[in-house]
Amino acid sequence: MSTNPPNNEQIQQAIEDVKTQTALNKGGIPLEISLPTGQVYKGETPQELLDNLAKAQTEASRTISDYKAKMAELENTVSALKQQIPPPKSNDPEKDELTKEYFAKWSQDPTEANKIALAQILGVSPDKVGPMLRTAVESQMVNTAADEFLTRCPEFPQTPQNAQLMKEALAARYGTTMDAATADNLELVYNDLVRNGRIVPNPLPASRTVNANNPLPNLRGNSAPPNPVTDILSQAYTMPLDQLKQVMENLQAKVGR
């Protein structure tokens, strides 16, 4: 049998069923009522069946009352314990108030709450936070791309005029979006400006352009006849300095005769 007590509607329906069964029960058959909650009540007479239903209702009401009393007692106990716990003390009431306002705003609009918090940290109005963050991100991206570009093209003459030319050419070719300033794009724009004669690269030291330990390559291919000039230059690049000096002195002596 279920332990769930019947409600008033179920009991009223049971009473109506009893009345119906009373009208039909003429042969002394035991009366029985089954409620939707699973309880089954029996009686030899309609009065007995009604008494059983009333008793069940009384027990259910008592159980509910006891449950409510226990819940009220438990709530009172928890409330008393909370009052015994001292609230945390803060050394910065103003900060606590701002934190409270932040979480209240965050529950409604997290983006706006974060914007207000950043504005307080930066010391600006909330409407300026977005542009400031965008500028900071763009500046970081441009600096990273510029550093990589200068590593690839150390001969770039770093003057305000050339920087302005690069900026204008970059915007004209790739637009002004945040991802336009990349090292690859800067290198392509720079090479175009050099080809057009608008930027003249700085001369690099010989050590940056020629490797003295390697002979000049034969650009004519392996099947082509050797070039005497290339052979002479290759030998000169690979000779020790004292031997090269001796060669120059010998040439000067012969030419001077």
SULLIN-V674891 format. One record per residue. N is the residue number from 1. RES is the residue in one letter. PSI is psi in whole degrees, -180 to 180 (* if undefined). Layout:
# SULLIN-V674891
n:N res:RES psi:PSI
n:N res:RES psi:PSI
This chain:
# SULLIN-V674891
n:1 res:M psi:138
n:2 res:S psi:149
n:3 res:T psi:-1
n:4 res:N psi:125
n:5 res:P psi:146
n:6 res:P psi:153
n:7 res:N psi:177
n:8 res:N psi:-38
n:9 res:E psi:-41
n:10 res:Q psi:-39
n:11 res:I psi:-41
n:12 res:Q psi:-40
n:13 res:Q psi:-37
n:14 res:A psi:-38
n:15 res:I psi:-42
n:16 res:E psi:-38
n:17 res:D psi:-39
n:18 res:V psi:-44
n:19 res:K psi:-39
n:20 res:T psi:-44
n:21 res:Q psi:-33
n:22 res:T psi:-41
n:23 res:A psi:-30
n:24 res:L psi:-20
n:25 res:N psi:99
n:26 res:K psi:-7
n:27 res:G psi:14
n:28 res:G psi:22
n:29 res:I psi:135
n:30 res:P psi:138
n:31 res:L psi:148
n:32 res:E psi:136
n:33 res:I psi:129
n:34 res:S psi:121
n:35 res:L psi:157
n:36 res:P psi:-24
n:37 res:T psi:-8
n:38 res:G psi:-13
n:39 res:Q psi:144
n:40 res:V psi:125
n:41 res:Y psi:138
n:42 res:K psi:159
n:43 res:G psi:146
n:44 res:E psi:-28
n:45 res:T psi:161
n:46 res:P psi:-37
n:47 res:Q psi:-40
n:48 res:E psi:-39
n:49 res:L psi:-42
n:50 res:L psi:-38
n:51 res:D psi:-41
n:52 res:N psi:-40
n:53 res:L psi:-42
n:54 res:A psi:-40
n:55 res:K psi:-41
n:56 res:A psi:-39
n:57 res:Q psi:-39
n:58 res:T psi:-44
n:59 res:E psi:-40
n:60 res:A psi:-43
n:61 res:S psi:-41
n:62 res:R psi:-41
n:63 res:T psi:-43
n:64 res:I psi:-42
n:65 res:S psi:-43
n:66 res:D psi:-39
n:67 res:Y psi:-44
n:68 res:K psi:-37
n:69 res:A psi:-41
n:70 res:K psi:-39
n:71 res:M psi:-42
n:72 res:A psi:-40
n:73 res:E psi:-41
n:74 res:L psi:-41
n:75 res:E psi:-39
n:76 res:N psi:-39
n:77 res:T psi:-45
n:78 res:V psi:-41
n:79 res:S psi:-40
n:80 res:A psi:-39
n:81 res:L psi:-39
n:82 res:K psi:-38
n:83 res:Q psi:-25
n:84 res:Q psi:-20
n:85 res:I psi:119
n:86 res:P psi:141
n:87 res:P psi:149
n:88 res:P psi:138
n:89 res:K psi:142
n:90 res:S psi:144
n:91 res:N psi:-4
n:92 res:D psi:81
n:93 res:P psi:-35
n:94 res:E psi:-42
n:95 res:K psi:-39
n:96 res:D psi:-39
n:97 res:E psi:-40
n:98 res:L psi:-39
n:99 res:T psi:-41
n:100 res:K psi:-43
n:101 res:E psi:-37
n:102 res:Y psi:-49
n:103 res:F psi:-33
n:104 res:A psi:-41
n:105 res:K psi:-38
n:106 res:W psi:-35
n:107 res:S psi:-22
n:108 res:Q psi:-42
n:109 res:D psi:92
n:110 res:P psi:-40
n:111 res:T psi:-46
n:112 res:E psi:-37
n:113 res:A psi:-43
n:114 res:N psi:-37
n:115 res:K psi:-42
n:116 res:I psi:-41
n:117 res:A psi:-42
n:118 res:L psi:-37
n:119 res:A psi:-38
n:120 res:Q psi:-38
n:121 res:I psi:-42
n:122 res:L psi:-14
n:123 res:G psi:33
n:124 res:V psi:174
n:125 res:S psi:152
n:126 res:P psi:-31
n:127 res:D psi:-12
n:128 res:K psi:-5
n:129 res:V psi:-46
n:130 res:G psi:-53
n:131 res:P psi:-37
n:132 res:M psi:-42
n:133 res:L psi:-41
n:134 res:R psi:-44
n:135 res:T psi:-41
n:136 res:A psi:-43
n:137 res:V psi:-45
n:138 res:E psi:-42
n:139 res:S psi:-41
n:140 res:Q psi:-42
n:141 res:M psi:-42
n:142 res:V psi:-43
n:143 res:N psi:-42
n:144 res:T psi:-44
n:145 res:A psi:-40
n:146 res:A psi:-41
n:147 res:D psi:-43
n:148 res:E psi:-40
n:149 res:F psi:-44
n:150 res:L psi:-29
n:151 res:T psi:-38
n:152 res:R psi:-36
n:153 res:C psi:72
n:154 res:P psi:-15
n:155 res:E psi:-3
n:156 res:F psi:123
n:157 res:P psi:113
n:158 res:Q psi:87
n:159 res:T psi:157
n:160 res:P psi:-36
n:161 res:Q psi:-46
n:162 res:N psi:-36
n:163 res:A psi:-40
n:164 res:Q psi:-39
n:165 res:L psi:-44
n:166 res:M psi:-43
n:167 res:K psi:-45
n:168 res:E psi:-44
n:169 res:A psi:-37
n:170 res:L psi:-44
n:171 res:A psi:-39
n:172 res:A psi:-33
n:173 res:R psi:-37
n:174 res:Y psi:-2
n:175 res:G psi:-176
n:176 res:T psi:20
n:177 res:T psi:164
n:178 res:M psi:-31
n:179 res:D psi:11
n:180 res:A psi:-34
n:181 res:A psi:87
n:182 res:T psi:162
n:183 res:A psi:-38
n:184 res:D psi:-47
n:185 res:N psi:-40
n:186 res:L psi:-40
n:187 res:E psi:-41
n:188 res:L psi:-44
n:189 res:V psi:-42
n:190 res:Y psi:-45
n:191 res:N psi:-37
n:192 res:D psi:-43
n:193 res:L psi:-35
n:194 res:V psi:-44
n:195 res:R psi:-36
n:196 res:N psi:0
n:197 res:G psi:14
n:198 res:R psi:-23
n:199 res:I psi:132
n:200 res:V psi:115
n:201 res:P psi:153
n:202 res:N psi:144
n:203 res:P psi:138
n:204 res:L psi:151
n:205 res:P psi:155
n:206 res:A psi:-32
n:207 res:S psi:-21
n:208 res:R psi:-16
n:209 res:T psi:-27
n:210 res:V psi:132
n:211 res:N psi:109
n:212 res:A psi:-15
n:213 res:N psi:-10
n:214 res:N psi:136
n:215 res:P psi:160
n:216 res:L psi:140
n:217 res:P psi:152
n:218 res:N psi:100
n:219 res:L psi:-9
n:220 res:R psi:-6
n:221 res:G psi:162
n:222 res:N psi:-28
n:223 res:S psi:-13
n:224 res:A psi:150
n:225 res:P psi:148
n:226 res:P psi:149
n:227 res:N psi:119
n:228 res:P psi:-38
n:229 res:V psi:-44
n:230 res:T psi:-39
n:231 res:D psi:-42
n:232 res:I psi:-44
n:233 res:L psi:-39
n:234 res:S psi:-43
n:235 res:Q psi:-40
n:236 res:A psi:-40
n:237 res:Y psi:-28
n:238 res:T psi:-6
n:239 res:M psi:147
n:240 res:P psi:156
n:241 res:L psi:-38
n:242 res:D psi:-37
n:243 res:Q psi:-39
n:244 res:L psi:-38
n:245 res:K psi:-41
n:246 res:Q psi:-38
n:247 res:V psi:-43
n:248 res:M psi:-40
n:249 res:E psi:-39
n:250 res:N psi:-42
n:251 res:L psi:-41
n:252 res:Q psi:-37
n:253 res:A psi:-38
n:254 res:K psi:-41
n:255 res:V psi:-32
n:256 res:G psi:-16
n:257 res:R psi:*
